Amino acid sequence: MIIQKIFGYLLFTGLILSLNSCEKNDETYSSEKLVLKSQEIEAYLYDEYNGLKDYTMIVPVKIYARGGSPDHSSGDYKFRLAKGSVLPEGLIFDTINGVITGGGQLKDKTGSSDSFEIEVTDGINYATAKYTLINRSFNNKLRNKVPVMQFSAPETNLLCDANTCCYGVSLSMLGGFPPYTFALHEGDDLPGGLTLNPDNGVISGSAIDIQPGLYSFRISCKDSKGNQALSMCTAGRFEKFTLIVR
């Protein structure tokens, strides 16, 4: 109930816009190369909240991965802690959907950070990236900087090699109450043999029959409480993506 009240408040706070993230393209992209993006995870620490001492709120994140040969029938991407890495205290890692969220209170370590590595596989290839838990004190100055539930993809222009047997991307999310549910916006379609897995936000399938060109579509996301994610680019209740086949 306490966490629900906190995030209920956060949905009415300011939205962090990151226009640069909406415009990036990777010129070295290859559909066959499996890529995992590093990310920060924020923990906001209260001295006291509703009678609880040293209360901690973790802002959930859904990890962004792309490339390789994910397949819905086999669960798409699989995540796990890299060998030798330890998940910081207070975090829970959903290895099926690639979601990190809070599972308890942290000791008050304001200003400190803990790093660990996560590995992803499509069943054939592997990629590893570093993640960092950042502890922040929660006060009036920081209150408006806490992000609402939003799409957090590093790019909304999704590149795809033409005449490729497989394509995959795991869309990322920030905030809210996982698990998330994804859906194509009404009236929109994915090109060729691509489909969206509503449970893990992975777009995958065959790109062999997709002709070079631009294919735009919109995706919406709801959390377990029915809250709808906002776009980083437009503040709308969906994110617009463009698949660039070249």
C-alpha positions, 0 to 999 in steps of 0.5 A: 500500500505504501509503495502504491501511494508513492508511485501514485504520486510519481505519476503526477510528477514531471516527465523526464524528456530525453530527446537525444534518446529519441534520435540515436542511430547506431551506424555499426548495427548488425541484426546478427549482433546481440547487444545489451545496454548498460543502465543505472537503477535509482534507489530513493532513500527516506529517513522516515516514511509513514513511520518506517525508518530508512525506507527505500523505493527502487525505480523499476527498470526493464532491460533493453536488448537487441539483435540475435535470434530471439523467438517467442516460442522459446521465450525470446531473450533470457537474462541472468547475473554474469558469473561472479556478480552479486545482485545488490541488497534490496533488488529482485531480478526477473530473469524471464522478462528482464525486469529489475525492481525493489524487494526490500529496504536498503541500508542507508548508503546515500550517495553510494553506488553498487555495480554488477553485470547482467548477461543476456542470451538468445539461445545462441549468442551472449552479451554482457553489460554493467548496471549500477544501483545509485542511492539518492536521498529523497528530499524536496529538491529531488522530488520533481526529478523522480521519473514517472512510468515511461518508455526508456528505449535508447533509440526509437529508430530501430534498425534492421538489415534487409534479407535477414532471417531473424530480428529482435529487440526487447523494449525497455521501461522505467517506473510503475508496478511490474509486470508490464503488458505491451500492445500495438496501438489500435490500427497499427501493424508490424511489418513482415513476419514480426510480432510483439510478445505482450508479456516481455515487450520483445519484437521478434520474427523473420525479416526476410520478406520485409522490403527496405524502407521505413515502417512506423508503429506505436506501442503502449504499455500498462503495469499491473495497476493499470497505469499507462506508460508515457512516451519519452519523446512526446509525453503521449500514452504510447511510444512511436517507433520506426523500423528502418530496413536497409 
